[in-house]
Amino acid sequence: MGSPSGSRRRNLIMILAGLIIFNVMSCTRPAGTLATFQSARSDELSISGQWNIIDVPPRSRVNAIHAALLPTGKVLIIAGSGNSPENFDAGSFTTLLWDPQTGQFSLIPTPDDMFCAGHTLLPDGKLLVAGGTQRYQKGTQPAHGASYSYEFDPQTQRYERVADMHHGRWYPTLVGLADGNALAVSGLDESGQPLDGHHELFRRDISQWIELPALNRYFPTYPALFLTADGRLFYSASTAGYGHSDGAGRRPGLWNLADNSFTPVDGLRDPNLTETSTSVLLPPAQDQRVMVLGGGGIDDSAESTARTDIVDLRSPHPHFTPGADLAEPTRYLSAVILPDDTVLTTGGSRDYRGRGDSNNHIARIYDPATNTFRAAAPPQVGRNYHSEALLLPDGRVVTLGSERLGDDDNSTPGAFEQRIEVYSPPYLYRGSRPVLTVGPTVVPRGGTAEFATPDPDSIVTAKLMRPSAVTHTTDVQQRSIALTVVRKDRAISVRVPAEAGLVPPGWYMLFVTDRAGTPSVARWVQVP
Ligand code: CU
């Protein structure tokens, strides 16, 4: 792959040029010019942001296959066996809890192999983790899905086993519904076969899985399914991993769970390149616009695309229209909604699982209002298969994981990428941030809530951001819901939309932004 290594070479040249300029300015000129350099540096940070690699103690390094932000502000990083048959055979399963505020890491006892499970945050703030690995792939024999499910409690920091599912599931998507229950869709079953349309519902009132025989529709593994304002699920055709090779289940559309009807949505370009593509419900969620970014051919195809397309689901006849192209054809892109209503896109590779050293080391910030990408500082760590990215409550973005195919024969996995890299967006380099000082922790859907602030006139927007639960660059949980803001005396009042399809029950990060788009640190609030 000439182009990715070419772009790395360009990055290297730019870094070298920067060092030379720095040396010239700081060594051969009077000291006053260093201040000029430093101010140029802070200008650059406020335009491109900055990446930093986190120092992870050796005993806390895990294969980050799954990552979810919990309402405690900590990030749950699940490896399970971490795609290591040796760990699987030894019954050695790991989970790491990271507190981004204190930098503390804690290993969590992990009772089963949650490698390639599904997950969704329940309304009470516990993370439901269902499925995983019952048996590893052996030769041409596919992996077998496990049927156990667990709730991870952010308060006790422990897994609690709940009811088994009716089927084993490896690579399922769990999607939270408007009533607070969760739907498990797709996966390879207990004998390694793709589940042909058998979905099941986790009922939170009885903590049981209910089979839904009338809801029969086939999707490939890790399908991207987004809860829409009217309660239907939009399937964007993004998937990760496994499915039938005849094209079944690869057409986007709106799925009505009430009667199992499916209304196709057409117009997606490169429809054969949706595997390992990324989808995101663009901010604000009220616009009901879903973007599909990049992707590749099925299985180990070398083909990939720079296409992005957008569908407006509020339209009477939804249809994809072209978005701005990515910098280059990309699989496994991460897309993270930022609190200023833009979307960070980062990482990915041109070829299947980063084969041929094809990681792209590119980050861009997408602005849905103008349908344009602008450059962001490039990440140092390349990420492809088995990687994740998510927004932190302080406005930074963490990226984890990746497992490229090795250098030797391009068919066996190389060393798992265990470095964690954090992006600080440009808005963190503009000086002061708006602040909410006092307010409720419960915010009613369809109602208002008041929060104290020293400077209400500076606050322009408020939003509820649902935390991410992501694996295989698939995150159907993140969303950003705009709130109506009324400025008061040393306070603001926010109004939450009434539709549960827009604001499903659960915990959210409440962010406000000022005129420059600079966000506050989030406050955690619960929508019952
Ligand atoms: Cu996987």
Residues whose N, C-alpha, C, O or C-beta is under 5 A from the ligand:
A	BS01	CU	C116
